[in-house]
């Protein structure tokens, strides 16, 4: 019931989640790169896909399935392997983009932008294969569940976090798809893509080589 919902707990959960979502990570890096490289609309659609993937893990965390995933070394390792492999693929794409002449769009030119469904699925997949995402949801929601919160509280917390994620990720899409940001990216796309490739590759290798453990970033 609504009258048993602790709004202070909801605010705390959303605050912790927002800090994690806004911190640099594969999702935020992908949004920034897409916004500056392809424009606003592909970045916004990518953001929606990322948020949908995040909400999927949030619902599973609320239902307790993520705890089972964390307890299963085999399935958690499979998730880490898939995430690491996908990040290495993104690293390859970023380096290839850096080495390809004329791969960057000019401001206002979206003729080479990816189809909307491709952008959405890319965002969805990067979050579904991010092993940090389910564990961060589990840790975040546990903050509001310490005092035996009701199902209404859990549902509202997930909904509020989803709104926060949408605001944060679409905010990045708007910010980095401005004409000035796109012009800067056009001039510096090679070192930026090489840096993005290095970061994607480093995170991917870390996932493939590390042991299962609780993560601390949702992005």
PyMOL commands that set and color helices and strands:
alter all, ss='L'
color gray80, all
select helices_A, chain A and resi 2-4+7-22+26-38+40-63+65-71+73-99+116-128+131-144+151-175+179-209
alter helices_A, ss='H'
color red, helices_A
deselect
rebuild
show_as cartoon
